[in-house]
Structure formats: C-alpha cells, structure tokens
Amino acid sequence: MNSIIRNKEIRHGKFIFSGTRIAVEDVVEFLLAGLTFEEIKKEYPTITDKHLKDFIQFFRKILKSEVNHLKANANSPKDIEKLYKYEGCLNFFKNIKIQDFQKKEIIKKPEMVLCLKVFLSILKKYQSKKGKNEIFA
C-alpha cells in the first residue's frame, strides 16, 4: 500500500520505493534514458510491479496537487504557461498504464518525455523542502 516514502535519513530525503534505497527520481531518469519498466526491474530486482504501479499513481497525485495549486495561485504569464503544461501532462497520464512503460515507442513519445521532465522538476521542488518523514502512494 505505502510503497513510496520519504525519509530524511535515506538518500538525503528523496522519495524512495519502500524496502529499497532506489529513488523515484532515479526511475524517472531511467525512463528518460529510454529504459522500460522491465529493463529497470532487471537492473534493480528489488523494484516490484507494485512499486511501478504506485509510481504512476504518485505521479498523477503530485501533478494534480500542482495543477490545483497553480489554478488557485497563477498570476503571471509564466504561471499560466506552467499550468497549461501541467494540465496537458495530467490529461496525457489519465490513461497511462504500467504496460505502456514496456513500450519504447510510448516512452520516447515527446508528450511522455515532456511529462517525465515535468515530474522530475516537481520531485526536485518537493525534495528541496525540509520536512518530516512521509508516506505517499
């Protein structure tokens, strides 16, 4: 159930998959490099299908939170541009399933690459905030 956690004592407070020291950020980087979920699991056998399903849910949850925040607070052209980009990613990810991350042609789609880069930037923003240990997805 709680397979994505943040513990300030592990990996400098990055979001990690429970039971591992593998950061969510690492998986995003691997996907941006063109690896499929299956290839990532071969390299890091402690990552499970549950972790990867929760990765997708976590992305949706964190992105929706950012969209809601921007809707309430966007007051500059840059914020509005970011809002449109984030809403586009949220819409793109609505129908994404774990099987889609097994297909290189989907991983390399410009929309997917853009959304993974957005996710990475949001992760880094959240990780820079000092806070207590947290459990997510």
C-alpha positions as semicolon CSV with decimal commas, in nm:
position;residue;x (nm);y (nm);z (nm)
1;M;0,000;0,000;0,000
2;N;0,261;0,258;0,105
3;S;0,536;0,187;-0,142
4;I;0,665;0,541;-0,190
5;I;0,813;0,703;0,116
6;R;1,030;0,994;0,207
7;N;1,269;0,955;0,494
8;K;1,516;1,233;0,563
9;E;1,766;0,967;0,678
10;I;1,765;0,781;0,344
11;R;1,904;0,922;0,019
12;H;1,903;1,276;0,158
13;G;1,525;1,285;0,188
14;K;1,444;1,184;-0,168
15;F;1,125;0,994;-0,242
16;I;1,215;0,625;-0,247
17;F;1,041;0,295;-0,301
18;S;0,980;0,124;0,033
19;G;1,211;-0,165;0,108
20;T;1,476;-0,021;-0,125
21;R;1,717;0,270;-0,149
22;I;1,603;0,340;-0,504
23;A;1,471;0,691;-0,554
24;V;1,164;0,769;-0,761
25;E;1,384;1,031;-0,927
26;D;1,618;0,752;-1,042
27;V;1,334;0,570;-1,216
28;V;1,230;0,892;-1,392
29;E;1,589;0,934;-1,512
30;F;1,599;0,573;-1,637
31;L;1,274;0,625;-1,828
32;L;1,409;0,946;-1,979
33;A;1,712;0,743;-2,090
34;G;1,470;0,513;-2,277
35;L;1,460;0,212;-2,043
36;T;1,134;0,022;-1,999
37;F;0,996;-0,078;-1,660
38;E;1,103;-0,437;-1,738
39;E;1,462;-0,327;-1,805
40;I;1,464;-0,124;-1,484
41;K;1,337;-0,425;-1,287
42;K;1,615;-0,641;-1,433
43;E;1,878;-0,390;-1,319
44;Y;1,712;-0,333;-0,981
45;P;1,531;-0,653;-0,879
46;T;1,410;-0,501;-0,551
47;I;1,166;-0,287;-0,752
48;T;0,832;-0,462;-0,786
49;D;0,530;-0,420;-1,010
50;K;0,355;-0,268;-0,707
51;H;0,625;-0,003;-0,682
52;L;0,583;0,079;-1,050
53;K;0,203;0,095;-1,031
54;D;0,236;0,327;-0,733
55;F;0,491;0,532;-0,929
56;I;0,220;0,610;-1,186
57;Q;-0,037;0,689;-0,915
58;F;0,214;0,906;-0,730
59;F;0,288;1,099;-1,048
60;R;-0,083;1,165;-1,102
61;K;-0,135;1,265;-0,739
62;I;0,159;1,503;-0,722
63;L;0,077;1,655;-1,062
64;K;-0,289;1,708;-0,967
65;S;-0,176;1,883;-0,650
66;E;0,047;2,114;-0,854
67;V;-0,234;2,187;-1,102
68;N;-0,472;2,274;-0,819
69;H;-0,210;2,498;-0,658
70;L;-0,145;2,677;-0,987
71;K;-0,518;2,720;-1,057
72;A;-0,556;2,891;-0,722
73;N;-0,239;3,099;-0,739
74;A;-0,136;3,154;-1,101
75;N;-0,098;3,528;-1,152
76;S;0,176;3,563;-1,409
77;P;0,210;3,452;-1,771
78;K;0,483;3,209;-1,662
79;D;0,250;3,050;-1,403
80;I;-0,030;3,022;-1,659
81;E;0,207;2,862;-1,909
82;K;0,318;2,615;-1,643
83;L;-0,047;2,542;-1,557
84;Y;-0,128;2,456;-1,920
85;K;0,179;2,233;-1,944
86;Y;0,093;2,052;-1,619
87;E;-0,273;2,011;-1,719
88;G;-0,156;1,863;-2,051
89;C;0,060;1,610;-1,865
90;L;-0,221;1,527;-1,626
91;N;-0,451;1,467;-1,923
92;F;-0,185;1,258;-2,102
93;F;-0,130;1,044;-1,791
94;K;-0,500;0,978;-1,728
95;N;-0,496;0,664;-1,939
96;I;-0,134;0,557;-1,896
97;K;-0,097;0,208;-1,754
98;I;0,203;0,009;-1,637
99;Q;0,201;-0,183;-1,969
100;D;0,266;0,142;-2,155
101;F;0,603;0,167;-1,984
102;Q;0,704;-0,160;-2,150
103;K;0,686;0,001;-2,493
104;K;0,983;0,207;-2,602
105;E;0,774;0,386;-2,864
106;I;0,550;0,525;-2,588
107;I;0,838;0,607;-2,353
108;K;1,005;0,806;-2,631
109;K;0,691;0,998;-2,732
110;P;0,750;1,373;-2,699
111;E;0,449;1,403;-2,466
112;M;0,588;1,133;-2,238
113;V;0,935;1,289;-2,232
114;L;0,787;1,630;-2,151
115;C;0,573;1,486;-1,872
116;L;0,862;1,291;-1,720
117;K;1,071;1,609;-1,720
118;V;0,783;1,792;-1,551
119;F;0,761;1,515;-1,290
120;L;1,136;1,535;-1,230
121;S;1,119;1,912;-1,175
122;I;0,826;1,875;-0,933
123;L;1,006;1,598;-0,743
124;K;1,313;1,816;-0,703
125;K;1,098;2,102;-0,579
126;Y;0,925;1,881;-0,320
127;Q;1,252;1,720;-0,215
128;S;1,412;2,056;-0,151
129;K;1,152;2,127;0,116
130;K;1,268;2,023;0,456
131;G;1,013;1,813;0,629
132;K;0,933;1,513;0,835
133;N;0,925;1,157;0,712
134;E;0,626;1,095;0,488
135;I;0,442;0,806;0,329
136;F;0,277;0,851;-0,009
137;A;0,129;0,615;-0,265
